[in-house]
Amino acid sequence: MGLASESLARLEGERRGPFDLIFIDADKPSNPEYLAWALKLSRPGTVIIGDNVVRNGSVADANTQDANVLGVRSFIDLIAVESRLSATVLQTVGVKGYDGFAIARVIN
């Protein structure tokens, strides 16, 4: 369908939102950009979910150069310092191994 950033800009231009639930599951290197858009399109009480943020444990590997992992790590770091968010990361286990998601709530 195209770049998510273009779709998000279109949503803002059309004055869509704010949204109550935002689910981020796109190219991981752009997760920090998607978080910025999510904050623009949210209001207090909005829940923001970022999928695939454990990445089989590789997010904890300080030596990784994987662009997907680096994007996820930056996304999580930005959530941690964002005063408008209260968040946690949950690990999941399934047939593909293990991964997880971040869930944040806009608090102000």
Backbone hydrogen bonds, N-H to C=O, Kabsch-Sander energy under -0.5 kcal/mol:
donor,donor_aa,acceptor,acceptor_aa,energy
6,E,3,L,-0.6
7,S,3,L,-1.7
8,L,4,A,-2.7
9,A,5,S,-2.0
10,R,6,E,-2.0
11,L,7,S,-2.2
12,E,8,L,-2.2
13,G,9,A,-2.6
14,E,10,R,-2.2
15,R,12,E,-1.6
16,R,11,L,-2.8
19,F,41,L,-2.9
22,I,47,V,-2.7
24,I,22,I,-0.6
24,I,49,I,-3.7
25,D,23,F,-0.7
30,S,27,D,-1.2
31,N,28,K,-1.9
33,E,30,S,-0.6
34,Y,30,S,-2.3
35,L,31,N,-2.3
36,A,32,P,-1.8
37,W,33,E,-2.1
38,A,34,Y,-2.6
39,L,35,L,-2.3
40,K,36,A,-1.7
41,L,37,W,-2.0
42,S,39,L,-1.0
45,G,106,V,-3.3
46,T,43,R,-2.6
47,V,20,D,-2.6
48,I,104,A,-3.1
49,I,22,I,-3.1
50,G,102,A,-2.4
51,D,24,I,-2.8
51,D,49,I,-0.5
52,N,100,G,-0.9
53,V,100,G,-1.8
56,N,98,Y,-1.0
57,G,54,V,-1.1
58,S,55,R,-1.9
59,V,54,V,-1.2
60,A,57,G,-1.5
61,D,58,S,-1.3
62,A,60,A,-0.9
64,T,61,D,-1.4
70,L,66,D,-2.6
71,G,67,A,-2.1
72,V,68,N,-2.1
73,R,69,V,-2.9
74,S,70,L,-2.3
75,F,71,G,-2.2
76,I,72,V,-2.6
77,D,73,R,-2.6
78,L,74,S,-2.5
79,I,75,F,-2.0
80,A,76,I,-2.2
81,V,77,D,-1.2
82,E,78,L,-0.9
82,E,79,I,-0.7
83,S,81,V,-0.8
85,L,82,E,-1.8
86,S,105,R,-1.8
88,T,103,I,-1.8
90,L,101,F,-3.0
92,T,99,D,-3.1
94,G,97,G,-3.1
97,G,94,G,-1.8
99,D,92,T,-2.0
101,F,90,L,-2.1
102,A,50,G,-2.7
103,I,88,T,-2.7
104,A,48,I,-2.9
105,R,86,S,-2.6
106,V,46,T,-2.9
107,I,84,R,-3.1
107,I,105,R,-0.5
108,N,84,R,-0.8
